[in-house]
Amino acid sequence: MKNEKKLTKKDISKASLRWLFFHQSSHNYERMMGTGFAHSLSGSLEKLYKDNPEGLKESLKRNLTFFNTEPQLGAIIPGISLALEETYASDEEFDPEIIASTKNALMGPVAGIGDSILVGTLNPILLSIGIGLSAGGSAIDPLFFLIMWLLIVVPLKYWLFLKGYSLGLDAVKMLTNERIKVMITTALTMVGLIVIGGVAATTIQAPIIFQYVSGEMTINLQEIFDRIMPNLMPLIIALVSYYLVDKKGWTTNKLLFGILAFAAVMVTLGIM
């Protein structure tokens, strides 16, 4: 019977949990996340091809190829692949090349959207809240970040895997739509930049203590900068740091030592 459903909700949940815990297992330069991808589907594939050893071998080879994307939102891709594998297992007229081409087509778009949502937006928001909670040396920042990240991302990955399975090829049309992808990534990039700007303004401390004194006249440089733009120095430091990392190729350690050297000179000269 064509399009016969052979997998139960329990089978799909097990596959989703395998992806949750093992998507980065055996990560390597040849296949990247390919081994974790195949492992996440392996239990369900064994059920789909339990009476067809050769079909099982081919399906494992098909899902063991190179794969690399953002692994959290990327959970939707193995879900889609599993739905297509189930279709092929019950319909020999279904072209198995669609399974591989679908996986390859979705890697890039999902990686772009995932990095914008999680790396560019969610992580800075959670970290900025944690930094505020850690004022005075509290250890709550890392705990807050870890707990909130797990509470948000783990259920999201599980749901996306199941959603990918239920949508199948319909999800491909949505995720590969260039207009939708550009709108999502642009909006999330803007939100991420706003959050990072807020974090820089509230966490970078660069007060100017130097004052120009002439007779009874005293000019406070910090007050002048504040009238031009509040938190101007933190903005300059953030932009210079970005320029050095993005344009000059500075590493994180080199940037940290550079900031320390700059701070030492400014303090020694009595400017900051």
N, C-alpha and C positions, 0 to 999 in steps of 0.2 A: 504493500500500500504506500503510495507516494505521500511525503510530508507527514509520515506517522511520527508522533511524539514518543520517543523511547526513554527520555530522561525525565526524572521526577524533580520536584522542587528541592528535595534533599540532595540529589546529585548536583544540581546547579549551585546550591549553597556550599557543598564541599569543594567544588571547583573554585568558587569565589574565595574561600578561606585559604586554599592553596596559593592563589595569587597574592592574597593579603600577606602571607608569611614568607613566601618563597620567590617573589617576582625578581629579586636581585640575586638569587642563589646561583652560584657558578658563573657570575658575571665575568665575561672575558672579552678580549678585543676582537675575536673572530665572530662571535655570535651575539655579543653584548647580553641582552636579556632573553635571548632565544631559549636557553635551557630552562629558565624559570617559566617562560611562556608555555613550553611543551609540558612541563611538570604540572602546571596548574590545570591543564586539560586532560592529563593522562588517565586519571581515574574514570572520567566520563567517556573517553575514547575507548577504553577497555570494555565498557558496557555496550557502546554502540557497535563495536566490531568483535564482540565475544565469539561469534561464529565465523569470523573472517580474519584469520591471523595475518594474511598478506595486506588486507585493508588497514589493519591496525598499524602495521609497520609503515605503510605509506603515509598514514595520517600523522604518525609521530615524526617522520622525516619532514613532512610538510610544515609542521608547527615548530620544528627545531631550527629553522633558518634564522638569519639575522633579524633581530628586532630591538628597537630602542626608542623609547618615548618617555614622557613624564609618567611615572608609575602610578600616581594616585588617580588622576582623571583618566589615565591610560587603562584603567581597569575595564573600561567599556569595550576595549578592543578584543581581549580574549573572550568576553561575553558574546560579542558578535561572531567571532570565529567559531565558538562552540555551537551557536545556532546554525551556522552554515555547515559545519561538520555533521550535525544531526540531519540536516536536509539532504546532504549527499549520501549519508548512510542509508536513507530510505528511498532515495530517488537516484538511480544510476544515470539518468539523463542530465542531472545537474553537473555543471562543469566545475571540477575541483580547482581549476586555475583561479576561479573567482575568490576562493578562500585566501590564497596567497596574495593575490593582487589587492584585495580589500585590506588585509593587514598592512601591506606596504603603503597603500594610499593614505591610511589614517595616522601613521606614525608621526608625520610632520605637523599636520593641523592640530592634533591632540597635544603634542608637545608644546606648541606655541600657546594654545589656550591654557594648558595646565601651568606652564611657567608664569603666565600673566596672573592667573587667579591665585595660585599658592605662593610661589616664590616672590612675585612682585606685589601682591596685595595682602593675602592672609598672613603670611609670616611677619611682614613689617608691622601690621596692625597689632598682632598678638605680642610681638616684642616691644612695641612702644608702650602698650598697656603694662606689660611686665616691668619695664624700666621705671615707669612711674610708681609702681607698687614697691619697687626695691629702693626707693629713696631712703638714705640713711644706712645702707649696707644690708638690707634684708635679703634673705635667700629665697624669697618667694618668686622672684622673676623666672628662674629656670623651671621651677615646679609649675607655675602658672602656664608657661608656654607649653611644656610637655603635656600637661593634663588637658588643656584646651585643644591642642593640636590633635591629640589622640581622640578626644570626644567628637571632633568635627570630621577629621579625615578618615578614620577607620570606618564609621558607618557610611560615609560618602563612597568609599571604595567598594564596599559590599553592595550598596544600592546600584552603583554604576555598572558593576559586573552583571547583576540581574537585569538591569534595564537594557544593557547591550544585547543580552540573550533574547529578551522579549521583543526588541525592535528589529533585530537582524539587519537586513540590508537597508531598512528605512532609516536607521541611524547614520548610515554612510552618506545619504543624501544631505542630511542636516549638517554633519560635521565637515563635509568637504565643500559646502557652499561658501564660496570666497567672500561674498558680501557679509554673511553672518559672522564668519571668522574674523574679518577685519573689524567689524563693529564691536565684537566682544573684546578682542585684544586691545583695541584702541581705548575703549572705555575703562578697562581694567588697568591699563598702563597709566592712564590719567589719575585714577584713584590711588594707585601705588605711588606715583610721584608726589601726590598731595600728602600722603601719609609719611613718606620719607622726609619731605620738607618739614612737616610738623615735628617729626622726631629730631631732626637736625637742629631746629630752632629751640627746642626745649631741653636737649641733652648736651649740646656742645657749649661749654663754658669758656668764653674768651673775652672777659672784661678788660677794658683799657683803663689802667689806673694813672697813666701819665697825665699831668696837668701842666699847662704853660702858665707861668706866673710872671707878671711884669708890674712891679709896684703893688698897688691894691687890686689890680685886675688879675683874675684867675680864669683861664679857659679850660674847661673840662672836655676832653676829646670824646669821651664816651657819650656825654649828653648831645654833642654835635652829631655823632653817628646815629644816635637814637632818633633824633629829629629827622635825619635823612631817611632812615629805615630801621625800625627796631630789629635787633638781632642781625645786623648787617655783617658783623665779623664772623659769627657762626656760619652764615650763608657763604661768605667768601672762602672760609676754610673747607666747607663741604664741597664747593665747586672746584677748588684747587685739588682736593683729594680725588675727586672724580676724574679730573683732567689727567692727573698723574697716573692713575690706574688704567683708565680707558685709552688714553692717547700715548702715554709714555711707557706703558707696560710695567709699571711698578708693581711689585708683589705686596701682599698684605704686611709682611714683616718689614719690608723696606719703607712702606708708608708709615708704619707705627714708629719706627726709629726716626724718620724724618719729622714727624709731628713732635716727638720728644725733644729733638734737637732744636726745632723752632721754638718750642715752649721754653726751653732752657735759656736760649738767647734773649727772648722777650722778657723773661723774669730777671735775668742778670742786668739787662739795660734799664729795668724799672718801667717798661712800657706796659706790661701786663702783670 
